[in-house]
Amino acid sequence: MDFSPIIISMKTAAVTILITFVLGLLAARGVFYRKKEASKILWDGIFTMPLVLPPTVAGFFLLYIFGSYGPVGSFFRDVFGIKIAFSWGATVLAAVVISFPLMYRSARGALEQIDQDLIFAARTLGMSEWSIFFKIMIPNALPGIISGGVLAFARGLGEFGATAMIAGNIPGKTRTLPLAVYSETAAGNMDEAYQYVMVIVAICFVMVVGMNVYLVWEKKKQSEG
């Protein structure tokens, strides 16, 4: 079995979750603090859109924007000499866009469950909004935030459609585990495909079980406290 798809997928998922975790948390905070309901609805729709779009459609937009002749892709190509499309970076870009809504919605839901009296009390004590966010909101919303991170990591690991559109299926470069499963199945190499499938299933299963164990432990700790 060729291990390069496993290595590429794990590298992609690891970098993706670092980016998605920060962006999703900041986006959730931004929407949470917006006063106007219409503004919240608009931004929530924008941030959630990649979750409901077919991945190939999301990949089409990414290819249009970040392709060699797209507005962003041509800028990076002409100014920095960097080609985004059909590179390993494109696998990260696709995974970030597709997994971001899971992190955002989980973080937002967790923030909205916080007792507002805690926030009001912190404000009366003179704490800044960013101090409240880091010292009050994140600790109280941590289980939901962690759950969102785990789901986003698993989604980034399993991303297929958008990755195929903007990164392609280049062996040893952009061929991730889902693309390897597709390639081996299309070529009739079912034994290889089974092995890749088992790797994906094992990783995702361990992550979901780990998340559930953490949530049970956190719930037990809160009940004892």
Secondary structure, DSSP 8 states (H G I E B T S, - for coil): ---HHHHHHHHHHHHHHHHHHHHHHHHHHHHHH---HHHHHHHHHHHHHHHHS-HHHHHHHHHHHHSTTSHHHHHIIIII----TTSHHHHHHHHHHHHHHHHHHHHHHHHHTS-HHHHHHHHHTT--HHHHIIIIIHHHHHHHHHHHHHHHHHHHHT--HHHHHHT---TTTT--HHHHHHHHHHTT-HHHHHHHHHHHHHHHHHHHHHHHHHHHHHHHHHHH-
